[in-house]
Amino acid sequence: MGLARLHSALSPVLPRLADLLGVKELVVEDALQSLWGGYGELLRLRVEGGAYSRAILKWARPPLHERSSASYLRKCRSFDVEASFYRDYAGRCEQACRVPRLLAEDKRDGEWLLLLEDLDAAGYPGRTRAPRPRELTASLDWLAAFHGRFFGVEPQGLWPVGCYWHLATRAEELALLTPAEQERARQIDRRLSESRYQTLVHGDAKPANFCFNPQGDGVAAVDFQYVGAGAGVRDVAYLLHGLTPEQSERALDHYFSRLASWLAPLWDADAVEREWRELYPLALEDFERFLAGFHRRH
C-alpha cells in the first residue's frame, strides 16, 4: 500500500492520535514493514508541532477472514498485552533496559494503534539479524537488566506465561509431533512453568527486536506482544539459539554475572543462577520443539 493510501486509510484516526499527543498534525512519512502474517503495518510518522519530530505507529488490523483460528485469537490477545506493557510497565524500565516511550494509543473497530517514540531518532538506529560480539553482549546486558528489574513481578494484564512459542498457545504445532515428542514437550513445559524463580520475559528476544546505538554497545528493545511470566533463560535461549556450546557458555557466564548485580541484595542470585542454568538446555529444547512443529505445519 502506497503512502498516500496509507495516510487516507488512517485519516479517521490520525487526528485523534494527534489530539491525544497534543500536537498539530501527524503525517505518514514512511512504511517500515508489515506486521507478521499481514496483521498490520509499522509506520514512521512526521509530527507537526510537538516535542518529537518523528514517531512510530504500530497499526494492528487483523484480517477478519481469520477470526475463527487459534492463531487469530492469539495475535489479537498479543496486541492487548503489548498495549498493557507499554501503558503499565514500560515506565518502570530504566536506561539499562531501554524501551520506546508510549506517546499515545487508541483501539477501535478491531484495530490497535500504538504511537511510540522513534528509537532511530533517540540514538538507536542499528538493526541486525546476526549480532556482532559487542551487540550480543549489549543484548545480554539488556535481558539481565529487564529480568532483574521485573524479578518476581506478577504479570497483570500480560501473558500468564510469556514467550510466543509457549506450549499452551501452540496446539496446532504440537499435534504434528509424534506421541513421544508430545509427552517430552509436556514434561519440559511443566518443568519450565514450575520454575521457583520467575520474572517477566520479553517473549520474542530475537536479535531483530533489539535496536543498537552506532557503537553497538547501547541497546533498546521493541515488540512486546508476548511479554509475560517465566524463567529468564527462555529469553536467553532464544537469543543464543544457533551459537556453539562454547559460545553459549561464555554468553551465559556474562548474563548471570550481570543478572547478579541486579538481584543483589534482595534475592539469592546464586540460587537463581543454579536453577536457571539447569533450565537453560530445557528452554533450548522447548524452542526446538516449537520449530519442529512449525516446520511440519508449513
One Martini backbone bead per residue (centre of mass of N, CA, C, O) as a GRO file, in nm:
protein
  298
    1MET     BB    1   0.094   0.036   0.025
    2GLY     BB    2   0.083   0.351  -0.018
    3LEU     BB    3   0.113   0.649   0.141
    4ALA     BB    4  -0.154   0.772   0.053
    5ARG     BB    5  -0.331   0.528   0.137
    6LEU     BB    6  -0.244   0.519   0.431
    7HIS     BB    7  -0.337   0.802   0.507
    8SER     BB    8  -0.630   0.756   0.428
    9ALA     BB    9  -0.687   0.511   0.617
   10LEU     BB   10  -0.596   0.703   0.878
   11SER     BB   11  -0.776   0.965   0.884
   12PRO     BB   12  -0.973   0.893   1.132
   13VAL     BB   13  -0.713   0.871   1.358
   14LEU     BB   14  -0.488   1.089   1.349
   15PRO     BB   15  -0.633   1.325   1.496
   16ARG     BB   16  -0.665   1.178   1.764
   17LEU     BB   17  -0.364   1.125   1.817
   18ALA     BB   18  -0.287   1.422   1.811
   19ASP     BB   19  -0.459   1.501   2.054
   20LEU     BB   20  -0.329   1.306   2.259
   21LEU     BB   21  -0.037   1.441   2.204
   22GLY     BB   22  -0.059   1.758   2.141
   23VAL     BB   23  -0.074   1.810   1.824
   24LYS     BB   24  -0.130   1.918   1.506
   25GLU     BB   25   0.017   1.672   1.330
   26LEU     BB   26  -0.005   1.362   1.135
   27VAL     BB   27   0.233   1.204   0.906
   28VAL     BB   28   0.297   0.992   0.661
   29GLU     BB   29   0.637   0.891   0.569
   30ASP     BB   30   0.676   0.564   0.635
   31ALA     BB   31   0.710   0.224   0.540
   32LEU     BB   32   0.864  -0.031   0.712
   33GLN     BB   33   0.646  -0.273   0.785
   34SER     BB   34   0.499  -0.568   0.822
   35LEU     BB   35   0.320  -0.762   0.997
   36TRP     BB   36   0.273  -1.057   1.099
   37GLY     BB   37   0.060  -1.206   0.864
   38GLY     BB   38  -0.085  -0.928   0.784
   39TYR     BB   39  -0.160  -0.747   1.074
   40GLY     BB   40  -0.009  -0.486   0.951
   41GLU     BB   41   0.171  -0.179   1.044
   42LEU     BB   42   0.485  -0.001   1.017
   43LEU     BB   43   0.529   0.348   1.097
   44ARG     BB   44   0.636   0.667   0.996
   45LEU     BB   45   0.596   0.982   1.154
   46ARG     BB   46   0.512   1.310   1.129
   47VAL     BB   47   0.554   1.581   1.360
   48GLU     BB   48   0.340   1.856   1.426
   49GLY     BB   49   0.398   2.053   1.706
   50GLY     BB   50   0.628   1.901   1.884
   51ALA     BB   51   0.877   1.738   2.062
   52TYR     BB   52   0.841   1.544   1.826
   53SER     BB   53   0.928   1.471   1.485
   54ARG     BB   54   0.898   1.160   1.541
   55ALA     BB   55   0.708   0.848   1.487
   56ILE     BB   56   0.571   0.530   1.580
   57LEU     BB   57   0.336   0.314   1.412
   58LYS     BB   58   0.129   0.060   1.542
   59TRP     BB   59  -0.084  -0.112   1.306
   60ALA     BB   60  -0.343  -0.319   1.398
   61ARG     BB   61  -0.522  -0.539   1.142
   62PRO     BB   62  -0.694  -0.797   1.141
   63PRO     BB   63  -0.807  -1.043   0.952
   64LEU     BB   64  -1.137  -1.147   0.937
   65HIS     BB   65  -1.103  -1.440   0.797
   66GLU     BB   66  -0.944  -1.544   1.086
   67ARG     BB   67  -1.135  -1.547   1.345
   68SER     BB   68  -1.142  -1.878   1.405
   69SER     BB   69  -0.853  -1.886   1.482
   70ALA     BB   70  -0.600  -1.933   1.705
   71SER     BB   71  -0.405  -1.726   1.586
   72TYR     BB   72  -0.591  -1.482   1.598
   73LEU     BB   73  -0.641  -1.478   1.905
   74ARG     BB   74  -0.345  -1.456   1.988
   75LYS     BB   75  -0.278  -1.189   1.842
   76CYS     BB   76  -0.492  -1.012   1.973
   77ARG     BB   77  -0.388  -1.053   2.259
   78SER     BB   78  -0.101  -0.937   2.201
   79PHE     BB   79  -0.195  -0.639   2.166
   80ASP     BB   80  -0.302  -0.603   2.451
   81VAL     BB   81  -0.036  -0.667   2.593
   82GLU     BB   82   0.137  -0.445   2.470
   83ALA     BB   83  -0.030  -0.209   2.572
   84SER     BB   84   0.004  -0.281   2.871
   85PHE     BB   85   0.306  -0.257   2.886
   86TYR     BB   86   0.338   0.042   2.797
   87ARG     BB   87   0.140   0.156   3.014
   88ASP     BB   88   0.242  -0.019   3.300
   89TYR     BB   89   0.580  -0.087   3.254
   90ALA     BB   90   0.780   0.095   3.085
   91GLY     BB   91   0.825   0.318   3.312
   92ARG     BB   92   1.023   0.100   3.475
   93CYS     BB   93   1.229   0.135   3.282
   94GLU     BB   94   1.555   0.166   3.212
   95GLN     BB   95   1.837   0.230   3.043
   96ALA     BB   96   1.928  -0.078   3.062
   97CYS     BB   97   1.602  -0.129   2.955
   98ARG     BB   98   1.527   0.001   2.688
   99VAL     BB   99   1.231   0.171   2.570
  100PRO     BB  100   0.977   0.288   2.420
  101ARG     BB  101   0.766   0.542   2.428
  102LEU     BB  102   0.443   0.614   2.505
  103LEU     BB  103   0.235   0.855   2.344
  104ALA     BB  104  -0.012   0.682   2.217
  105GLU     BB  105  -0.356   0.545   2.208
  106ASP     BB  106  -0.574   0.309   2.023
  107LYS     BB  107  -0.912   0.153   2.006
  108ARG     BB  108  -1.087   0.026   1.710
  109ASP     BB  109  -1.255  -0.184   1.518
  110GLY     BB  110  -1.023  -0.410   1.556
  111GLU     BB  111  -0.795  -0.192   1.632
  112TRP     BB  112  -0.446  -0.102   1.678
  113LEU     BB  113  -0.280   0.198   1.830
  114LEU     BB  114   0.072   0.268   1.852
  115LEU     BB  115   0.248   0.544   1.978
  116LEU     BB  116   0.599   0.581   1.932
  117GLU     BB  117   0.905   0.612   1.984
  118ASP     BB  118   1.186   0.696   1.794
  119LEU     BB  119   1.481   0.523   1.808
  120ASP     BB  120   1.649   0.655   1.594
  121ALA     BB  121   1.624   0.946   1.717
  122ALA     BB  122   1.742   0.831   2.008
  123GLY     BB  123   2.014   0.645   1.905
  124TYR     BB  124   1.883   0.352   1.760
  125PRO     BB  125   1.952   0.245   1.431
  126GLY     BB  126   2.032  -0.047   1.479
  127ARG     BB  127   2.023  -0.356   1.280
  128THR     BB  128   2.002  -0.724   1.333
  129ARG     BB  129   2.048  -1.091   1.274
  130ALA     BB  130   2.383  -1.076   1.332
  131PRO     BB  131   2.547  -1.034   1.596
  132ARG     BB  132   2.791  -0.895   1.736
  133PRO     BB  133   2.960  -0.922   2.020
  134ARG     BB  134   2.874  -0.642   2.127
  135GLU     BB  135   2.567  -0.681   2.071
  136LEU     BB  136   2.526  -0.935   2.239
  137THR     BB  137   2.613  -0.815   2.507
  138ALA     BB  138   2.398  -0.590   2.512
  139SER     BB  139   2.154  -0.786   2.509
  140LEU     BB  140   2.225  -0.931   2.773
  141ASP     BB  141   2.214  -0.680   2.946
  142TRP     BB  142   1.920  -0.621   2.896
  143LEU     BB  143   1.802  -0.884   3.006
  144ALA     BB  144   1.918  -0.863   3.291
  145ALA     BB  145   1.774  -0.597   3.360
  146PHE     BB  146   1.484  -0.686   3.305
  147HIS     BB  147   1.478  -0.934   3.494
  148GLY     BB  148   1.560  -0.774   3.748
  149ARG     BB  149   1.335  -0.555   3.748
  150PHE     BB  150   1.095  -0.808   3.720
  151PHE     BB  151   1.138  -0.969   3.965
  152GLY     BB  152   0.842  -1.118   4.084
  153VAL     BB  153   0.637  -1.008   3.889
  154GLU     BB  154   0.319  -0.970   3.813
  155PRO     BB  155   0.121  -1.036   3.507
  156GLN     BB  156  -0.062  -0.785   3.468
  157GLY     BB  157  -0.203  -0.796   3.146
  158LEU     BB  158  -0.044  -1.039   3.072
  159TRP     BB  159   0.111  -1.319   3.029
  160PRO     BB  160   0.125  -1.587   3.233
  161VAL     BB  161   0.299  -1.695   2.983
  162GLY     BB  162   0.567  -1.646   2.816
  163CYS     BB  163   0.609  -1.670   2.487
  164TYR     BB  164   0.522  -1.757   2.158
  165TRP     BB  165   0.586  -2.091   2.212
  166HIS     BB  166   0.396  -2.169   2.408
  167LEU     BB  167   0.231  -2.459   2.440
  168ALA     BB  168  -0.073  -2.358   2.488
  169THR     BB  169  -0.045  -2.183   2.197
  170ARG     BB  170   0.054  -2.474   2.021
  171ALA     BB  171  -0.148  -2.707   1.921
  172GLU     BB  172  -0.095  -2.742   1.615
  173GLU     BB  173   0.207  -2.815   1.639
  174LEU     BB  174   0.185  -3.046   1.846
  175ALA     BB  175   0.005  -3.244   1.666
  176LEU     BB  176   0.268  -3.304   1.465
  177LEU     BB  177   0.377  -3.478   1.672
  178THR     BB  178   0.477  -3.724   1.837
  179PRO     BB  179   0.394  -3.880   2.119
  180ALA     BB  180   0.678  -3.859   2.243
  181GLU     BB  181   0.716  -3.556   2.184
  182GLN     BB  182   0.471  -3.458   2.345
  183GLU     BB  183   0.557  -3.562   2.623
  184ARG     BB  184   0.821  -3.407   2.636
  185ALA     BB  185   0.698  -3.125   2.608
  186ARG     BB  186   0.531  -3.139   2.873
  187GLN     BB  187   0.765  -3.179   3.067
  188ILE     BB  188   0.913  -2.917   3.002
  189ASP     BB  189   0.683  -2.721   3.059
  190ARG     BB  190   0.654  -2.790   3.357
  191ARG     BB  191   0.939  -2.719   3.445
  192LEU     BB  192   0.933  -2.421   3.356
  193SER     BB  193   0.662  -2.336   3.505
  194GLU     BB  194   0.791  -2.442   3.801
  195SER     BB  195   0.967  -2.229   3.854
  196ARG     BB  196   1.069  -2.058   4.126
  197TYR     BB  197   1.194  -1.843   3.931
  198GLN     BB  198   1.046  -1.532   3.836
  199THR     BB  199   0.965  -1.325   3.557
  200LEU     BB  200   0.990  -1.111   3.298
  201VAL     BB  201   0.947  -1.180   2.962
  202HIS     BB  202   0.966  -1.082   2.647
  203GLY     BB  203   0.913  -1.343   2.417
  204ASP     BB  204   1.106  -1.200   2.153
  205ALA     BB  205   1.452  -1.227   2.172
  206LYS     BB  206   1.553  -1.130   1.901
  207PRO     BB  207   1.777  -0.948   1.730
  208ALA     BB  208   1.557  -0.775   1.564
  209ASN     BB  209   1.446  -0.650   1.863
  210PHE     BB  210   1.712  -0.484   1.850
  211CYS     BB  211   1.851  -0.154   1.923
  212PHE     BB  212   2.134   0.031   1.813
  213ASN     BB  213   2.397   0.194   1.847
  214PRO     BB  214   2.669   0.278   1.660
  215GLN     BB  215   2.866   0.107   1.862
  216GLY     BB  216   2.688  -0.150   1.997
  217ASP     BB  217   2.662  -0.079   2.338
  218GLY     BB  218   2.366   0.015   2.281
  219VAL     BB  219   2.017  -0.064   2.388
  220ALA     BB  220   1.697  -0.149   2.254
  221ALA     BB  221   1.352  -0.261   2.278
  222VAL     BB  222   1.101  -0.450   2.101
  223ASP     BB  223   0.822  -0.622   2.097
  224PHE     BB  224   0.553  -0.692   2.340
  225GLN     BB  225   0.339  -0.939   2.275
  226TYR     BB  226   0.501  -1.181   2.478
  227VAL     BB  227   0.479  -1.080   2.757
  228GLY     BB  228   0.578  -1.256   3.066
  229ALA     BB  229   0.602  -1.517   3.251
  230GLY     BB  230   0.934  -1.645   3.359
  231ALA     BB  231   1.222  -1.776   3.278
  232GLY     BB  232   1.491  -1.602   3.160
  233VAL     BB  233   1.614  -1.838   2.971
  234ARG     BB  234   1.411  -1.815   2.742
  235ASP     BB  235   1.537  -1.565   2.616
  236VAL     BB  236   1.832  -1.660   2.597
  237ALA     BB  237   1.787  -1.908   2.415
  238TYR     BB  238   1.684  -1.746   2.173
  239LEU     BB  239   1.925  -1.556   2.132
  240LEU     BB  240   2.143  -1.816   2.124
  241HIS     BB  241   2.043  -1.952   1.891
  242GLY     BB  242   2.310  -2.123   1.706
  243LEU     BB  243   2.525  -2.151   1.893
  244THR     BB  244   2.776  -2.266   2.042
  245PRO     BB  245   2.850  -2.405   2.336
  246GLU     BB  246   3.085  -2.211   2.397
  247GLN     BB  247   2.937  -1.947   2.338
  248SER     BB  248   2.702  -1.993   2.536
  249GLU     BB  249   2.868  -2.011   2.795
  250ARG     BB  250   2.985  -1.726   2.787
  251ALA     BB  251   2.711  -1.582   2.777
  252LEU     BB  252   2.601  -1.691   3.045
  253ASP     BB  253   2.816  -1.578   3.228
  254HIS     BB  254   2.748  -1.285   3.165
  255TYR     BB  255   2.451  -1.278   3.238
  256PHE     BB  256   2.481  -1.373   3.542
  257SER     BB  257   2.664  -1.142   3.631
  258ARG     BB  258   2.453  -0.918   3.571
  259LEU     BB  259   2.209  -1.026   3.727
  260ALA     BB  260   2.334  -1.018   4.012
  261SER     BB  261   2.345  -0.700   4.026
  262TRP     BB  262   2.021  -0.685   4.027
  263LEU     BB  263   1.946  -0.880   4.276
  264ALA     BB  264   2.120  -0.749   4.460
  265PRO     BB  265   2.018  -0.813   4.797
  266LEU     BB  266   1.717  -0.943   4.767
  267TRP     BB  267   1.847  -1.189   4.615
  268ASP     BB  268   1.949  -1.521   4.530
  269ALA     BB  269   2.163  -1.545   4.277
  270ASP     BB  270   2.273  -1.834   4.300
  271ALA     BB  271   2.000  -1.982   4.294
  272VAL     BB  272   1.906  -1.875   4.025
  273GLU     BB  273   2.141  -1.982   3.856
  274ARG     BB  274   2.109  -2.281   3.913
  275GLU     BB  275   1.827  -2.313   3.793
  276TRP     BB  276   1.865  -2.173   3.509
  277ARG     BB  277   2.092  -2.357   3.410
  278GLU     BB  278   1.917  -2.616   3.413
  279LEU     BB  279   1.694  -2.484   3.210
  280TYR     BB  280   1.834  -2.408   2.947
  281PRO     BB  281   1.821  -2.677   2.777
  282LEU     BB  282   1.508  -2.681   2.793
  283ALA     BB  283   1.458  -2.416   2.645
  284LEU     BB  284   1.584  -2.509   2.383
  285GLU     BB  285   1.402  -2.758   2.340
  286ASP     BB  286   1.138  -2.600   2.334
  287PHE     BB  287   1.203  -2.437   2.078
  288GLU     BB  288   1.252  -2.685   1.895
  289ARG     BB  289   0.967  -2.789   1.914
  290PHE     BB  290   0.836  -2.557   1.769
  291LEU     BB  291   0.996  -2.578   1.503
  292ALA     BB  292   0.903  -2.861   1.425
  293GLY     BB  293   0.598  -2.794   1.405
  294PHE     BB  294   0.617  -2.554   1.209
  295HIS     BB  295   0.753  -2.705   0.968
  296ARG     BB  296   0.528  -2.920   0.936
  297ARG     BB  297   0.299  -2.712   0.883
  298HIS     BB  298   0.481  -2.550   0.638
   0.00000   0.00000   0.00000
